[in-house]
């Protein structure tokens, strides 16, 4: 199989992209993790994936095998909007090809870090970020319209991370973990303590 990495696809392939995203995240339903992207509509795909920088893995028959979408949040950092691999294509190195090309793309544009997140309970995704991408956990979050807590990751595009950064990221994670678990529920709404503190601030 020949695999090509491209930065755009024709609109005729948008439906296939949406189906790939759904299939990629549907497997987490077995772990009772309901990723919002597993319910993306076509409008969501256009707004939350295709409106950003994208890289697609396709084969010689123009089947979409994987996608990664990302966008700048400042002149140094980018945020990963989504990365998804077709369940039928796992184990072929699609994710590695996409992430290596993404790293090269961002380094050429002088970015130094990429930030991403995933559900705490999504073991395969967490393992991929930590082992394959060399990320560090730097935060603990709760987002609206979800039913899970999330890890926040940071990848240094140079592949190098000083001990000072490692200590900083660890402390940052511990602080965000304590604040998030104290203030917020899994779905991003305030806990009892969070509501009380928000009322006091007003």
C-alpha positions as CSV (number, residue, x, y, z in Angstrom):
1,X,0.0,0.0,0.0
2,X,1.3,3.5,-0.9
3,X,0.5,6.2,1.6
4,X,0.6,9.9,0.8
5,X,0.5,12.9,3.2
6,X,-1.4,15.8,1.8
7,X,-2.6,19.1,3.2
8,X,-6.0,19.3,1.6
9,X,-8.8,17.1,0.2
10,X,-11.6,17.8,-2.2
11,X,-15.1,18.4,-0.8
12,X,-16.2,15.1,-2.3
13,X,-14.2,13.4,0.5
14,X,-15.6,15.4,3.4
15,X,-18.2,12.7,4.1
16,X,-15.5,10.0,4.2
17,X,-13.6,12.2,6.7
18,X,-16.6,12.6,9.0
19,X,-17.1,8.8,8.9
20,X,-13.4,8.2,9.7
21,X,-13.6,10.6,12.7
22,X,-16.8,8.8,14.0
23,X,-15.3,5.4,13.6
24,X,-12.0,6.4,15.2
25,X,-13.6,7.6,18.4
26,X,-16.5,5.1,18.5
27,X,-14.2,2.4,20.0
28,X,-13.9,4.4,23.2
29,X,-17.6,3.9,23.8
30,X,-16.6,0.5,25.2
31,X,-14.7,2.4,27.9
32,X,-17.7,4.6,28.6
33,X,-15.9,7.6,27.1
34,X,-18.2,9.7,24.9
35,X,-15.8,11.9,22.9
36,X,-17.7,14.9,21.4
37,X,-16.0,14.3,18.0
38,X,-17.7,10.9,17.7
39,X,-20.9,12.9,17.2
40,X,-19.5,15.6,14.8
41,X,-21.9,16.8,12.1
42,X,-20.7,18.0,8.8
43,X,-20.8,21.6,10.0
44,X,-18.6,20.5,13.0
45,X,-16.1,18.9,10.6
46,X,-15.8,22.0,8.6
47,X,-15.6,24.3,11.6
48,X,-13.5,22.3,14.0
49,X,-11.2,20.4,11.6
50,X,-11.1,21.8,8.1
51,X,-10.9,25.4,9.2
52,X,-7.5,24.7,10.7
53,X,-4.2,23.5,9.3
54,X,-4.7,19.9,8.3
55,X,-2.7,16.9,7.2
56,X,-4.3,13.8,5.7
57,X,-3.0,10.3,5.1
58,X,-4.5,8.8,1.9
59,X,-3.8,5.7,-0.1
60,X,-3.5,5.2,-3.8
61,X,-7.2,4.8,-4.1
62,X,-7.9,8.2,-2.4
63,X,-9.2,6.5,0.8
64,X,-8.6,8.6,3.9
65,X,-6.6,6.7,6.4
66,X,-5.9,9.4,9.0
67,X,-6.0,13.1,9.8
68,X,-4.4,15.6,12.2
69,X,-5.7,19.1,12.5
70,X,-4.0,21.9,14.5
71,X,-3.9,25.7,14.8
72,X,-1.7,28.4,16.4
73,X,-2.6,29.8,19.8
74,X,0.4,32.2,19.9
75,X,3.7,32.7,18.0
76,X,5.3,29.8,19.8
77,X,2.6,27.2,20.4
78,X,0.0,25.3,18.4
79,X,-3.0,23.3,19.6
80,X,-4.1,20.0,18.3
81,X,-7.7,20.2,17.3
82,X,-8.0,16.5,16.5
83,X,-6.0,13.4,15.4
84,X,-7.8,10.4,14.1
85,X,-6.8,7.2,12.4
86,X,-9.1,4.8,10.7
87,X,-9.6,1.6,12.8
88,X,-8.9,-0.4,9.7
89,X,-5.5,1.3,9.2
90,X,-4.1,1.0,12.7
91,X,-0.7,-0.7,13.0
92,X,0.4,0.7,9.6
93,X,2.4,3.6,11.0
94,X,-0.2,6.2,9.8
95,X,-0.1,8.1,13.1
96,X,3.7,8.2,13.1
97,X,3.8,9.5,9.5
98,X,1.3,12.2,10.2
99,X,3.0,13.4,13.4
100,X,6.4,13.4,11.8
101,X,5.1,15.5,8.9
102,X,3.3,17.8,11.4
103,X,6.5,18.3,13.4
104,X,8.4,19.2,10.3
105,X,5.6,21.6,9.1
106,X,5.5,23.4,12.5
107,X,9.3,23.6,12.8
108,X,9.5,25.2,9.4
109,X,7.1,27.8,10.7
110,X,9.2,28.3,13.8
111,X,6.8,26.9,16.3
112,X,8.4,25.1,19.3
113,X,5.5,23.3,21.1
114,X,2.2,21.6,20.4
115,X,-0.5,21.3,23.0
116,X,-3.1,18.6,23.0
117,X,-5.6,16.9,25.3
118,X,-7.4,13.6,25.7
119,X,-9.7,11.9,28.2
120,X,-8.0,10.6,31.3
121,X,-9.6,7.1,30.8
122,X,-8.6,6.8,27.1
123,X,-5.6,4.5,27.8
124,X,-4.6,4.0,24.2
125,X,-4.6,7.7,23.5
126,X,-2.8,8.6,26.7
127,X,-0.1,6.0,26.0
128,X,0.3,7.2,22.4
129,X,0.9,10.8,23.6
130,X,3.4,9.8,26.3
131,X,5.3,7.0,24.6
132,X,5.1,7.7,20.9
133,X,5.0,11.5,20.9
134,X,7.2,12.1,23.9
135,X,4.7,14.4,25.5
136,X,4.5,15.5,29.1
137,X,1.3,15.8,31.0
138,X,1.1,19.5,31.9
139,X,-2.5,20.0,33.0
140,X,-5.8,18.5,34.1
141,X,-9.1,19.9,32.6
142,X,-12.8,19.5,32.5
143,X,-14.6,20.7,29.4
144,X,-18.2,21.6,28.8
145,X,-20.3,19.0,26.9
146,X,-18.1,16.1,28.0
147,X,-18.5,13.5,30.6
148,X,-14.8,13.0,31.5
149,X,-11.8,14.7,32.9
150,X,-8.9,15.3,30.4
151,X,-5.1,15.4,30.5
152,X,-3.4,18.3,28.9
153,X,-0.1,17.4,27.1
154,X,2.8,19.3,25.7
155,X,5.2,18.1,23.0
156,X,8.5,19.9,22.5
157,X,9.0,19.8,18.7
158,X,12.8,19.8,19.0
159,X,12.4,16.5,21.0
160,X,14.5,18.1,23.8
161,X,13.1,19.0,27.2
162,X,15.3,20.3,30.0
163,X,14.9,19.1,33.6
164,X,13.6,22.6,34.6
165,X,10.8,22.2,32.1
166,X,10.0,18.7,33.4
167,X,9.8,20.0,37.0
168,X,7.7,23.0,35.9
169,X,5.2,20.9,34.0
170,X,4.9,18.4,36.9
171,X,4.1,21.3,39.3
172,X,1.7,22.8,36.8
173,X,-0.1,19.5,36.5
174,X,-0.5,19.0,40.2
175,X,-1.9,22.5,40.7
176,X,-4.4,22.2,37.8
177,X,-5.4,18.7,39.1
178,X,-6.2,20.1,42.5
179,X,-8.1,23.1,41.2
180,X,-10.1,21.2,38.6
181,X,-11.1,18.3,40.9
182,X,-12.1,20.8,43.6
183,X,-13.9,23.3,41.3
184,X,-15.4,21.3,38.4
185,X,-17.4,18.1,37.7
186,X,-16.6,15.8,34.7
187,X,-19.0,17.8,32.5
188,X,-17.3,21.1,33.1
189,X,-20.0,22.4,35.4
190,X,-19.2,23.8,38.9
191,X,-19.0,21.4,41.8
192,X,-20.6,22.6,45.1
193,X,-17.3,24.1,46.2
194,X,-16.9,25.7,42.7
195,X,-20.3,27.3,42.9
196,X,-19.6,28.6,46.4
197,X,-16.3,30.1,45.3
198,X,-17.8,31.7,42.2
199,X,-20.5,33.3,44.3
200,X,-17.9,34.7,46.7
201,X,-16.0,36.2,43.8
202,X,-19.1,38.0,42.6
